[in-house]
Amino acid sequence: MKKQFYIFQLLLICCLMVSCEKDPSYDRGCYLFDNQVLEPANNINGIHFIWTEENIPDNIKDVVGEILSSLVLVEGGTFVMGDNSFAESQEHTVTVSDFYISSIEVTQKQWRVIMGDNESWNYNYGIDDHYPANFISFDQAVLFIDKLNHYTGLSLRMPTEAEWEYAALGGKYSLGYDYSGSSNADEVAWYRDNSGGRMHPVASLAANEIGLYDMSGNVCEWCSDWYGVYVNEPSTNPSGPAMGEKRVVRGGGFTLGNEHARCKARNSLKPHNQSLAVGLRLTMDVQR
């Protein structure tokens, strides 16, 4: 009788296991739940994902690993965005949620492995695995990110302008510098007066308060927003105008003066246009 009772209990437990909803802990553990099947998940820098294709080349896996390892968690907060010196950039209060942002700009190696060689790169301005990918249009950047997300099932993206400025300023640890990490441009930025007319390897100058390199100088970086006049009122996680002609470009570059490398400086470019000193940096929402 006791034996039958134990068998009944075992059968009941098995039935419950089959019928229960997924355990939320699997989402943050070493497995991901998909279509009632538990699949081993990769974990890089605390970010969980599953390769979406079989036989992905090792060089692509290595680059994905590099990119995910470079992501820095930025704790959200409230800050004053903008600069009253410019009519279209009036100061206003903005709150952003937690997000990841890459500590470095996308490199030529990373771009080449995912997209193939870029024939627009020029030895006069720097070609090397550790140089930032440049002469990249917004539309090309979207294709690059789509490929990364296709391989990983993640949702990498370009930062919003608010996220970019908050991160450049040092997030909640900001010391209020003019440039990202210093009020002396030469310490943190490659710009027209110190670059020698060419790019330099990423992370070759000092980082800002949260460990981000080249937010000022080297190459300008695309943001996801359409360029427009700031709405002069408090906002949370703003994403810019609903439409426009140009996308926001931030950070200044090696061909521009130091005024363009300031954390508050804004620029813009049409999405299909390429520019010698424009590249990109990656961002991702925090996994919940």
N, C-alpha and C positions, 0 to 999 in steps of 0.2 A: 504494500500500500504506500509506504514511504517512498519507494522507488518511483511509483507512478506519479506521486505528487511532485517529485523533483523533475521528472520528464515534462509534466504539464507546465511547471514554472519556466523551464528552459524554452519550451515552445512559445509560451506567452511573451517572453523577453525577445525572442527572434521576431515575432510578429510586430512587436512594438518598434523594434529597430528598423524594420522595413517601412513601417507606416509613418514614423515620426518625421517632422521637418528636419532640415539640415541643422547641425550644430553650428552656431555662429562662430565658434572658436576655430573652425576649419578655415574660415576666411583669413585669419591672421596667423595661422599655423603653417605647417609644412605641406599642406595639401589645399587644393582649391576644388570646389564642388561644381560640377558641370553635368547637367542632364542625368542626375542620379548616380553619377560615377565619380569616385574620388580619384583625382589624378595628381601625381607628384608635381609640386610647383617649384620653380626656381626662386631663390631669394638672393637678391643683390642689393646691398645697402638698405636692407629692411623692406625692400619693395618686392612684392610677390607677383609672379606672372608665369604663364605657360607658353612655350614656343608654339606658335600656331601652325607651323609646317614641319614636316619631317625632313631631315637631311639639310638643315640650314648650314651653309658653309661656316667653318670655324672662324674665318676672319670677320664675318658679320656678327657672330656671337661675341667675339672679342670686343668689337666696337660697341655693341649694345652694352656689354659689361662696363666698358670705359665710361659711357654716357651715364648709365644709372649710378655708377660709383661716384660720379662727379656731382650728383644732385645734393644740394644742401637744403635742409628743412628750415624754412623761414617762419618763425612764429608770427602770427597775425597781430595786428594792432591798429591804432588810429594815429594819423599824422597829418601835417599840413602840406598839401600838395600844391604845386604851382609857384609862381613868382610874379608879384605885382608889378614888376618892371615891364611886363609885356601884357598888352590888352587882352590877348587870346588865352592867357595862362594865369588868370587871377587866382590868388590863394583861396583854398577852400579845404574843409576837413573831410578826410577820406578814411574809411575803415576797410581793411582787407583781412580775409581769413588766412589761415595757415596754408602754405603752398611750398612746393619744391622748386628750386631754380639751380641751374648748373653753375658750378664755381668757375667754369671757363667757357669761352666762346666755342662753338662747334669748330673743330680743327679740319684742316685739309685732308688728313688721313681719314677721319670719320666720314667726311663728305664723299671722298673718293671711293671708299669701300661700299657705302650704301648706294651711291648714285653713279659711280664711274668717274673717269677723269673729267676735269673741268678745263676745257681748252682755252678759257678766258684768263686763266692764271698766267702771271707774267713773272719771269725770274727777276726782273728789275725791281719788283715790289715784294718779293719773297715767296719762294716755294719750298715747303718742307712739311713733314708730317705734323709738326707741332705749331705751325703757323695757323692763324685763323682762316677758315674758308671765307673768301671774299668774292666780290662781283656776283653776289647772290641776290636775285630778285625775291620779292615776297612770294610770288607764285611758285618759284623753284623751292623756296623754303617749305611751303605747304606740301609739295610732293615728297621732299626728304622726310618730313615728319610723318606723312601718311605711310611711307615704307617702314619706318621704325615701328609705328603702331600696328601695322599689318603683321610684322614678325612676332610681336610680343603681346598683342591684345591690350596694350596699355593706352593711355590717352595723353601722350606728350603733346605739347603745344608751344606756341610763342607766348610770352608774358603779356598781360594787359599793360597799358601804360602806367596805371596806378601801381601794379605789382612791381614793375621795373623800377619806378622811382623810389618806392619804399625799400626795395632790396638794395638799390644803389646807395641810399642814404645810411644803410646799416641796420634797417629794421628797428626793432625795439631797443637795440643797443647803439643807435645812432649817436654820434658825437657832434653832429651838425656841420660836418665838413662841406666845403664847396664842391670838391671832387669826391669820387667814391673811395674813401679811406684816408683822405688827407686834404688840407687846404693848400698844399704845394703840388701843383700838377705834375712836376717832374718825378715825384715819388710814386705815383700810381698810374700815370697815363702816358702813352705814346701819342704825341700830337705833332703838329707841323714843325715846331721849333726844336724838338729833341729826337724825332724819329729818323732823321736822315733821309726822309722821303720814301721810307719802306716800312712794311709791317715787321713785327717782332714776335718770337715765340710766345704763346699764351702763358700767363702766370710768371712772366719774367720780371715784373715789378711787384710792389707790395699789394697785399689784399686789403679789403675793407674790413669793417668791424665784424662781419659775419663770415669771412673767408671767401669772398667773391673777388675774382681778378678781372681786370680790364673792363670793368663797367664804365670807366672813363677811358676813352682813347682806344688805340689799336684799330679796331673796326667798329663802325656804328652798328647798332643792333635793331632789327625789326621788332615792333610790338604788334599785337593783334588789332589794335584800335584803328578805326578811321580817324584821320586828323580833323580836329575841329576846335571851336572855342569851348573852354571849360564851362560847365554849368556851375555857377557860383552859389552852391548850396551843399550841405553835408550829404555824403553818399556812401554806400556800402558796396564793395566789389564792383565799381563802375567798369564798363567795357567800351566806353566811347560812343560816338554817334552811330545811329543805325545804318547810315550810308555815307559815302563821301567819294572824293576823287583820289585822295592820297592816303597812304598808311603812315602811321607814326614811326619815326626812326629816332633812336636815342643813343646817347653816350659819346658822340664825337668819334673822330678817327684820325689816322696818322697823317692825312692830308689837310686837316682842318686846324684852326687856331684853338688855343686852350679854352676859349669861351664856350665852344661847342661841347667840351668834355665835362662841363659842370653837371651835377646831378639833376638840376632843374631845367637844363637846356632842352629845347624841343626842335625837331626837324621832321621832314616828311618827304615821301617819294611815292610816285605812282607804283602800284603793285607789280606791274610787268617790267619796270625799269631796273637795270642793274647799275651799280655804282662801284667804283674802284675800292672804296673804303666802307662797304656795307656787308655785314654777315649776319649771324644770328646766334642766339642763346636759347636753350630749351627750359621749359617749365612744365610742371605737372601738379594737378591737384593731389592732396593728401588722401591716401586710401582709407576708406572708412569701413 
